[in-house]
C-alpha cells in the first residue's frame, strides 16, 4: 500500500467486554477486519489483553501465549488477507513468565513490534504480570509508531520519551474503567498536545466481571483535539491521520525542543 501523501488510516475495534473466550474473540476480530478490507485501512488496533480479556484473573495465565503462538499465527494470516497491520493486546508467555504485551503484525504477516508493559497499575496486574523494560517503536508505511499500554500512556515521561525518539503516532491498547473516564477525555488529549503527536487509544466497552469499561476509544490529533471518538458501546472508529500535522504542531508550540531547557534537579 503506497503512502505518498504521508497519511495513515487507522481503525479502532472497540468491542463488547462480554466476548467469551479466545475463540470468540478471534472470530469477532476476523469478522470486523474483513469488513474493513475494502476501506484501505493501514492499521487496526484492538484493546489491552484483547486476546483473552483483561479482568479474567487466572484466565490470564491459563490463556497466555507466546508471541508466535496460535492466536498470533491466525492474526498473521488475517493481516495478509486484508492487507493491513493488526495490533492487539495479549498476555505473553515467555520462559515461564507472563507479560502484559501488545503485538503489531504487518500486512505481510510479519511481526513489526512486540511491546511489554513497563509500569503496572495498582490492582491485580502485579499478581500476574512481569514488567517490560524497553520503549517500542516501529515503522509502518514510512510512519514512526510507538506502542504504550494503558497506564504507561498516562505518564508524561512515557509519551515524551517516545516522541523524542521520533514517534509521530502513539498507539495505546487500554482497559480503562468508568471511574477513570477522565483519562481518555482529558489526560490523553493533553499527552498528544504537549508532544505534538497523534494518539490512537483503543478501549473495551461494557462489563467484564467487576470492571465497567469506559469505552471512549479515540484518535487525538497533535493539537490535542478529537479526530474521532466513540461512546461506551461496541463500535468501530476509523480516522485518517495527516502526518504533516505532527511537524506543524511541533513547530507551533515547540515543547519537545524547549523541554531540554527545563532544569532536571
Secondary structure, DSSP 8 states (H G I E B T S, - for coil): ---TT-EEEEEEEE-BTT--HHHHHHHHHHHHHHHTGGGT-SEEEE-TTTTT-SS-THHHHHT-B-TTSHHHHHHHHHHHHHTSEEEEEEEEEETTEEEEEEEEE-TTS-EEEEEE-SS--SSTHHHH-B------EEEETTEEEEEEEGGGGGSHHHHHHHHHTT-SEEEEE---BGGGTHIIIIIHHHHHHHHT-EEEEE--EEEETTEEEE---EEE-TTS-EEEE--SSSEEEEEEEETHHHHHHHHHS-HHHHGGGS---
